[in-house]
Amino acid sequence: MTARPTTVAPLSLADLAALTRDVADDVRAGLHEVHADAENRWHVRLRCDDEVDVWLISWTQEQGTQLHDHGGSSGAFTVVSGTLSEAVWAPGAESLTETARAEGDSVLFGEHYVHDVRNVHAETAVSVHAYSPPLSQMNYYDVDGHQLVRLASVWTDDPEAPAPDLRAAS
């Protein structure tokens, strides 16, 4: 008998959102310890398997990402506490769309979703993120006029891996 490789289907966006909401409830109930680090965004992987990976992230004031997508992964995040600012790229838009994401808000996104998330408030924010299939690549972007320009692609399984500093090189 020949063994066949198993293929695990990615979770649906609804399942990813439900998962991040459930884990956010667990965090609020004290089942996961949260730390804050003013120098580097603190993060810990809570789950990793062939189907999904789940991360708990804290954001002190002015911490954020660069404009990015999640390679071939879809995802969701839920704000556990505090408020995050999310800037989203939409093709044809004149600029990034900024939205405040408050405690309890969940965001669902497909594999081509380009955004930047940051904390612009004094209060530390905490969020839960899930990716399916598990994260393996991140692409970083800049906006030039009305065009989205890819700056770099990085193979990584860590959504908080340092982004390449490409602006300094240009």
N, C-alpha and C positions, 0 to 999 in steps of 0.2 A: 504494500500500500504506500502510495506517495503522499507525503504531507503537502497540503496546499497552504500558501500564505493566507493569513486572515486579513481581511480589509475591514476596518472599523469606519463606519459612516460618521461624518462630523455631526455634532449636535445641532439642532435647529436653533435659530435665533431666540425663539420662545423658551427653549430649554436652557440656553445660556443665560438669559435674563432671570429665569426662575432660580437657577443655580446661584448667581451672584446675589440675588435677594435673600436666598436662604442662608448663604454664608455671611452676608451682612447682618442678618438677625443673630447668627451665632456670635459674631464679633461684639455686637451690642450687648449680648447676654454674658460676655466675659469669657467665652470659650477659646478665644485666640488673643494672645498678648500683642499689643501694638506699641511700637517705639517710634520716636520722632528724632530725626537727626538733621540739624540745620545745615550741615555740610553736604550730605548726600541723601537723596530720597531713600528712606528705609523701605525695604520690601522683603517679603518672604513667600516662598511657594508653599501653598497649602495642599495642592493635589497635582499630580502629574501621571498620566497614563496615556495609552494610545488614542484616547478619545478627546481628552481635554486637559488643559492645565489652568490652575486657579492661583491667583496672586493676591496678597493683601499688601497695600501700599499706603504709606503716610506721606503727606505733602506739607512741609512747613511753608511759611510765607515766601513767595517768589520762586519756589521750586516748580519746575515744569519740564515738559518734554520739548523736543524739536518737532516740527511738522513732519508727520510720518504716517505710514500704513503698517499693516501687520503681515506683509507678504501674502501668502495664500490662506491665511486664517481669518475666519469671522470671529466676532467676539461680542462681549457685553461688559459694561461696568456699572456698578451701583455705588453711590456715595453713601458711606456709612455715617459720617459726621462731617460737619463743616460745609464749605461750598467750594466747588472747583469751577474754573472758567474753561470752556471748551471752544476752540476755534476750528471750524470745519470748512474744508474746501468743497465747493460744488462746481462742477464744470460749467463754464459760461458766466459764473458770478463775477462781479467786479472786485470783490474782496472776500476775505474769509468771514464766515458768519460766526459771531461770538454769542455763546449762550451760557448763562449761569446754571450750574448743576448743583442743586441743594440736597441736603440730607434726604435719603429715600428715593432720589431720582435714579432711574436706570436708563442707560443708553445701549441700544443694540446696533451692530454694524456688520456689514458684509466685508468681503476680502479686499475691496478697492476703496474703503473708507479712509480718507486722509484727514487727520486732525492733529491738534496740539492741545494738550491738557496742562493746566497750571493752577496754582493756588495764588491768588492775588490778595488774599485776606490775612489778617494777623493770626486768626485761629487756625491751628493745624487741621487739615482735612484728612480723612481716611476713606479709602475706596477699595472695592473688591473687583478684580478683573478676571475674566475667563476667556480662553481662546480655544477654538476648535476648527480644524485639527490643531494640536498643540503648536505653539509658536516655533517657527524655525528660521524666519527671516523678517527683517524690518527694512523698509525703504524710507529714506529721508528726502525731504523736498524743500523747495523754496518757491515763492510765487514771483514771477517776472511779468509785470503787466497783468494780462488776463490768462497767462499760461502757468501751468504747474510744471516745474523743472525738477527732475530727480537728481539729487546731489550724490547719493550713495545707496548701495544695497549692502546690508550686513547680515551674515548668517549668524543667528543667535537664538537661544531658547530662553533668553532673559529679557523681558520688556523694559527693564531698567538698566540694561547694559549701556555704558557710555556711548553716546552718539558721536560719530566722527566730527571733528571740528573742521568742517570744510570751508566755512566762511573766512577763516583766518588764512587759508591757503590761496584764496582767490584774489 
